[in-house]
């Protein structure tokens, strides 16, 4: 059966994730617990595309992002970035190259910034890793990045605690884009911010994407934000991708029961619609995968669902 790792037809794959696994073991002796945080996940992202990864807390979406960027060493599978396998052992040179070509924006803007470093040191650290040791050149680039994200060059000598949450996240964004990366992994970058500030940061992402031609893996649980910002969306549950589709297709025709349940939880801005909104519960016991193994099925062009053959037929009948 085909896999959703195939790139969207609109461009070539910058990132290709194949059967990625990340398992953790904790405890000792008989109390050892083996957790499959990411279990056989495959997808790809085309150049210039924004791929949204959504799911409830604990589904494995953040672990997926951290494993791709090698904050974790994968248990299994392969990750290809710009055609190179980065899932195995990396040389120091490859590690430095990866640090400039792939960057991550973290969920908590305060925890991700060193409180003992100035903004100049935080934002400019990537340039130092890339080999730019001339302070005048670094400072020029730092000031340029601060202006781009909506801050001022006068902020360069301040410390993280002197900024608001939204400003701190802008510092994190400036740090990520200063090396002009090919791929940015944004791990719930707006969930810790006020709603009004969320809109500003998302608009900033859109502007940066257009200006710098960024490719983005956007990890979030806010489905409204993901729909607005993403070209395609992958839905995760229990460490697995259960559905992948273009943004409009997923919201218009959700197929997997978990996706339908997830979308039914989105609040409606209209009080009358909200009053009539029906929450669809999800019961994972409805899948009898001991008798019939699931696999990925393409239900329409670019729309993949993880299910058994019997379930696929049931989904098709329900849609007619």
N, C-alpha and C positions, 0 to 999 in steps of 0.2 A: 504494500500500500504506500502511496506517495506521502511525503512529509511536508508540513508547512514551512520548512526551512527554505523553500524556494523563494527567491527575491520577487518583489512586486515587479510587474512587467515594465514599469515606468523608468527603471534605471538599474545600474549594476549594484551588486551587494557590497556595501562597505564592511558590514559586520554579518558574519554567518555563524550562528550557534547551532551545533549539532549534538543532540542527545546529551546535553549537559546535565551532570549530576553533582550535587553537593550534599554530602551526608555528614552528620555530626554524631559523636558518641560521647555520652557523659555518664558519670557514676562509676562505681567499681564493683567487681565481682558479680553477684547475682542481681545487683541493682543497676547494672549498666543499661542505658537506654540509647537505642539507635534511632536517630531521627533523619528521615529523608526530606530535608528542607527543599531541595530542588531535585526532581526525579524525571530524567529523560525529557528535558525541555529543548525544543528546536524552533528556531525562527531566524529570519534575516531582516536586515534593514538596508534599504537602498540609500545611495548618496543623496543628501538633501532632504531625506524623509524624516518625519517625526513618528516614532513608534511608541504608542502608549501601552504600558503594562499595568493592569488593574487587578484588584482582588482584595479580599478582606485582610485584616491584620493577621500575620502568621502564615500567609499562603506561600511565601517564598519569593516574592517579587524583589524585595530589597537584597536578599541573598543572591538572587540571580545577577543583579547589577554589580554587586561587590565581587562576585566570582569572575564575571567577565573582565573587570578591570584589574583582577589579580590581587585584591585585598584578601581573598581566600584562594587557596590552591584547590582546583576542582577535583572531586573524587573520580570523575570520569567524563567522557565526552570530549568534544573539540570546539574551540573557538577560533575562527579565522577572522583576522582584521586586516583589511587591505590586501587580502590574499595570503597572509602569513599566519601560520598556526601559532597562537600565543598561549595555548593551554598547557604546553609542556614546560620544561625547564628553560628559563630565559637567561641569556648572557647579560652581563652588566650593560653592554651597549644596547641590547634590545630592550632592557628595562628602562633605560634613559629615554630611548626613542618612544616607547609606549607611554611614558610619563608626559611627553609633550603632545603626542597625537591623540591621546584619550584622556579626558578629564572628568571629574565627578563633582556634582554639587549636592551637598548633603542636606538632610531634612532640618536639623537644628542649627541655625546660623551661628548661635553662640558657642555651642559645643565643638563646632568644626573649626573655630578660629582660635589660635593660640593667644591667650590674654596677655602674654608677656611680650608679644611682638607688635610693632606698629603696622598700620595698614600698608605702608611702603614695603616692609619686610614680608608681610603675608602675601601681598599681590605679586611682588617681584621674585618670590622664591622659585617659581617655575622657570623664570628666565635664567636664574643662576644654574639650575639643574640642566637647562638647555645649553649652557656654556657661555652665556653673556655675562661677563664679569666687569664690564665698564659701567661704573655707577651712573655716569651721565646718560648713557643710552638706556639703562634700566629705568632711571627716573623719568625720562621722556616717555617711554612706553607705559609706565605705571600711570602717569598723569593722563595719558590718552585713554587708557582703559577706564579710569575713574570717571572721566567725562562721558564716555560712551554709556556707562551704566547709570548715569544720572547723579553722580557725586562730583565733588570738586577736588582739584589738586591740593587744596588747603587741608583736605582730610587725610593726606598721606602720613602726617606726623602724629596722628591720633591713635588711640588704642580701641579695641573692639567694644569695651564697656561704655564708651562715650557715644555709642550709636543706638538707634532704635532697631527693632527686629528687622524691619524692612530694609534699613540701610545696611545692616550686617549681612543680609542675604545678597544685597547688591555687591558687597565686598567679596563674598564667596563666588559670585558670578564673574566678577572681574578677575579673580585669581584663576578661575577655570579657563577663561577665554584668552588670557594674555599670551599664551603660547600658540595661539591660533590652531586649536586642535581640529581634527577631522570629525571626532565623535565626542559628544557631551552626554554623560549619564546623569540625569537630574532625578535624584531620589526624594520624592515628595517635597519639592523645593518651596511649596507655598502652604503646606498644611499647618505650619507653626505660626502663620501670620494672620492678622486680621483680614476680614473679607475684602475691605476696600484696598488694602495693601496687596492682597493676592492678585487682584485685577491689574495693578500696576506692574507687578513682577511678570505676570503672564504676557502682558503687552510688550514688556522689555524683551522677553524671550522671542516673541514673534519678530520684533525689530532686529534682534541680533541674528536670528536665523536667516532673514532676508539679506542683511548686510554682509554677513560672514559666510553664508552658505553652509551653515552648521547642519550636521546630522545629529538627531537627538533621540535618546532612549528615555522616555518620560515615564517615571514610576509614580503612581498616585493611587489613592482610593476615592478621590473626589471625581465621580463619573462625569459631572457637568464640565469640569475643567478639562478632563481628558478628551471629551468630545470636541470641545472648542479648539484644542491645541494640536490634536493628533491626526495624522493621515490614515494610519491603521492602528488597530487595537488588539492586544492579546489579553485574554482573561485567564487568570490563574486561580486554581483551587487545589489545596493539599499538595503543593509542590509540582503540579502539572499544569500545562497549558490546555484548557478545555475548549477554547474557541479563539479563532483569529479571523478578523475580517476588516475591510475598510470601515472607517468610522461611521459613515452614513448607513452602510449595510448592517452593521452590528446593532445600531440603535433602532433601525427600521424593522429588521427581521432577526432578532435574537433566536438562536436555535437550541443551545444547550440549556437544560433546566436551571443550572446555576446562574448562567448569564441572565436568563429571564427573571430570576429571583433578585439578582443584583440590580437590574435596571428598574424593577418595581419599587425599590427602596429609595429612588431619587425623589426628594420633595418637589412639589409643584408650586410655582410662585403665585398661581391663582388659587385663592382660598376655596372656590367652588370645585375646581378640579382636584385640589388636595383632599377635600372632603370625600370625593368619590373614588380616590385612588385605592386600588386593591393591592395589598401586599401579597406577593406570591412566596410562600415558604419553600425552602429547598431541603429535601430529604435525601442524603447521599445513599441511603439503603435501597433506593429505587433501582440502583444499577446492580445487576446480577453478573458481575464480571468473573465469577468463579466458573460459570458454565460457558460464557462466551467472552473472549478477550476483546477489549476495545482497541481501536486504531484511529488514525486521522482520515476523515472523509471530506472531500471537497463538495459541499452542497450547492455551491454556485461559484462563479469565477472569483478566485481569491478568498473564498469564505470556507474556512476549515473548522471541523467540529470533531472532538475526541469522543467517540462513542462506539458501541457494537453495531453489527449489521442489523440486528433486530431493532435497536433504538433508532437507527437511521431511517428504517422503514416507517417507524412510528412517527418520527419527526416529519417525514414527508407527507404522511397521511393527515397529520394535524394541520399542515400548512395548506392543504387543498380545500 
